[in-house]
Structure formats: C-alpha cells, structure tokens
Amino acid sequence: MIEKEHSVDEVFGINRNLPLNYVERDSADSVLVDNLARSQHLVIYGSSKQGKTSLRKHCLDEDDYVVVHCSNKWGLDDVHEAVLKQAGYELTVSTTKATSGKQKIFAKVKANFLAGEAEGGAESERIQEEGSTTAPLELDPVDVNDIISALQKLGFEKYIVLEDFHYLPIETQKDFSVALKAFHENSKLCFIIIGVWLEENRLSVYNGDLTGRLLPINADKWEEPELNKVISDGEALLNVSFGEEFKRELLESCYGSVFIVQETCHQCCVKYHILKTQEELKQIGTITECTDLVSLVVNQQGGRFNSFLSQFSEGFQDTTLEMHKWLLFPILTGDMEQLEKGFKQAEIRNILQKVHPRGVELNSGNVTQSLQSLTSLPLYTTI
C-alpha cells in the first residue's frame, strides 16, 4: 500500500507550484541561502525554464518577501509604484508634477495592512498610540529617495523579488540599476532580481558601481547527477521506474535542461497512462520512446523560436547589407561549444566577411552598429 498519493502533475512537468521532486544544488540553493543575510542584492539569472522561480520559492518562506512581476511597458516610476503597492500602500495620482515631469503620487497605507489599526497615511508611525496617523505622503515616483523614505516609514523589511526583470525595456533596466545603488547605500532593503539572460554581470555592466553590491546566482547550471536525482526522486514519488537506456539517453540529449528532463518524464508517464502514484512498481520508457519524446518536447517550442528568428532577420526595415539576417549566420552554423562560449565582435566580423556578399568590404562599423541596435527590436524580450 502506498504511503501518499501524488499526481503526475505535482512531480513532473511545468506547473505553478514547486515540483515535489525539486533537487537542491550547491551552485544555486546553497549560494542563495548562504548570502541572504549579507545585505547584498541578489540576481538569479539563466535560461528560460531552468528553475529560477522554483529556486526562490524553495529557499524563501512566503512571508519573507513580496513579488513584483515586471512588464515590458514599464518605466522606472512603474517599477517603484509596483513595489510600493506590494509593500502595503494604496496609490493615487496627485495634481502636482515632480521635477522629473511625472505626476506625483499619494501613498496611503492600506486599511487592512496593520491588523486592528485604523487606516493611516504613509507618514504614520507603527505604534498603538491614538492620533499617530497623518495625511498621505506625496511622492515623486521616479525619485528613489522618496521610495526608500516611504518604505522605511512603513517599517518594511521583506525581500523585494522582481520577477521577469528581462521584460523591462532596456532603458528601464539601466535606470533601475542606478536606483539599486541608492537602495543599497541608503537603506537595508534587498532586492532579488530574476531574469532570463546568461551574462553573470548584466546589471554591473549597466552600472559599474553595483560591483560588490550584488551577487549573481547562475540557475542555468545543472550537473548530470542533479538531473539524474530529479528523475529518481520523481520515480520514487510515483512508484515507477524508467528504463536505464531511457534515462541514459535523456541525460545525454537534454543538454543540461531540467525543463526537457521534467517534461519528457511527464510525457512518458502520460503515454503509459500514469496519472498518479502507482499501487505497484511499474516499468516504463525505452530508448526509442525517449528519443521521440525529447523531439516532441523540443518541437513544442519550435514555432516560438522559428517566429523569433524570422522576425529577427527582418530587422527594422529592408537594407542593402541585411545585417540582422547575416548576424544569425554564426549562431545557426556554430557548434555547441561555440554557442556556449559565445562570439566576440571580431569573430562575428571574420565569419561574415567569408560569407557575406560584400566580403572583406564589410567592416567593423557595420557589425558593431547592428549589434548595438539589437536591443531596440520590439521582439527582443519575447524569447
């Protein structure tokens, strides 16, 4: 008789909750936990569906943080306002304009924020004395000093998680990188920034003063023993056993993607009509099925990536050099080792001079200008 029954969706695949077969990693979980008390901002980065959000959910109690989900339409003021709302404020627009040109806002503590206390203004102190509340505070939503002051008056001490930071426009990311230094220098507030990118020092590039003030955590790295444990823990929870050849083929063909591992195992269970923990151990999965299922999982993302490549190659408009199309050439023809290492500007130029119709007439300026304009493409954050 099984001790506890679990559904396959609670174990394998992608779901909203933390998977039951979550595996801790020294390179991610241990680093995050060990540095939570260091008063540094934390940046969790990596590829899509590699466990960044699960890492945060696993290592932090829900009461320890608030979450802000970023939007591709936001400016710095929108980020600040979202933080204030999650911290416990109600915001209304003021008729007064700040020096930045933005409308000021009134910040007022939510009525239900402090249990048993009357609704008060942002300047009210968190004490039980009668008559301690005052009028709402008028803030400049762009001024980081106003935001810090408002959060301090509220006595806010939780971590602030910015999910999907990569969705923000590049200029907003740069502006917030400047604000982060002020948050570090003038308060005890700590941000946990989660984004899809592979550079360890993305925010430090935007603001060099952040060096030493934030800690990057690579959620992209999965070792084979860790991925194998994801599979074995899932087997134990569902009382199933994947064939040894199935598991070996999956680990070899997933290229370190925990998403491919999770989703392939999920598809295999469904194929064998396993929707919950089995009463008796069930053997499932062959090497042929693994190959087919991995292809199925990868192809599910195919339309998205093909659309991205097609739109990327079109660039902003038709041009003589068609540089955006040719910039894809090194990526589409490079081997896995090259892609993991990345390409330097000079390497891209040398490759393109051998295949581009202009040949050696293609100069560094053509390549550099096209590379610098990439982040302005409307589809840049959709992948």
Stockholm file with secondary structure:
# STOCKHOLM 1.0

chainA/1-383         MIEKEHSVDEVFGINRNLPLNYVERDSADSVLVDNLARSQHLVIYGSSKQGKTSLRKHCLDEDDYVVVHCSNKWGLDDVHEAVLKQAGYELTVSTTKATSGKQKIFAKVKANFLAGEAEGGAESERIQEEGSTTAPLELDPVDVNDIISALQKLGFEKYIVLEDFHYLPIETQKDFSVALKAFHENSKLCFIIIGVWLEENRLSVYNGDLTGRLLPINADKWEEPELNKVISDGEALLNVSFGEEFKRELLESCYGSVFIVQETCHQCCVKYHILKTQEELKQIGTITECTDLVSLVVNQQGGRFNSFLSQFSEGFQDTTLEMHKWLLFPILTGDMEQLEKGFKQAEIRNILQKVHPRGVELNSGNVTQSLQSLTSLPLYTTI
#=GR chainA/1-383 SS CCSSCCBHHHHSSCCSSCCTTCCCCIIIIIHHHHHTTSCCEEEEEESTTSSHHHHHHHHSCGGGEEEEECCTTCCHHHHHHHHHHHHTEEEEEEEEECTTSSEEEEEEECTTTSTTCCCCBTTCCSCCCTTCCCCCEEECTTCHHHHHHHHHHHTCCSEEEEETGGGSCHHHHHHHHHHHHHHHHHCCCCEEEEEEBCCTTHHHHHCGGGTTTEEEEECSCCCHHHHHHHHHHHHHHHTEEECHHHHHHHHHHSTTCHHHHHHHHHHHHHHTTCCBCCSSCEEECCHHHHHHHHHHHHHHTHHHHHHHHHHHHHCSSCCSSCHHHHHHHHHHHSCHHHHHHCCCHHHHHHHHHHHSTTGGGCCHHHHHHHHHTGGGSTTTTCC
#=GC SS_cons         CCSSCCBHHHHSSCCSSCCTTCCCCIIIIIHHHHHTTSCCEEEEEESTTSSHHHHHHHHSCGGGEEEEECCTTCCHHHHHHHHHHHHTEEEEEEEEECTTSSEEEEEEECTTTSTTCCCCBTTCCSCCCTTCCCCCEEECTTCHHHHHHHHHHHTCCSEEEEETGGGSCHHHHHHHHHHHHHHHHHCCCCEEEEEEBCCTTHHHHHCGGGTTTEEEEECSCCCHHHHHHHHHHHHHHHTEEECHHHHHHHHHHSTTCHHHHHHHHHHHHHHTTCCBCCSSCEEECCHHHHHHHHHHHHHHTHHHHHHHHHHHHHCSSCCSSCHHHHHHHHHHHSCHHHHHHCCCHHHHHHHHHHHSTTGGGCCHHHHHHHHHTGGGSTTTTCC
//
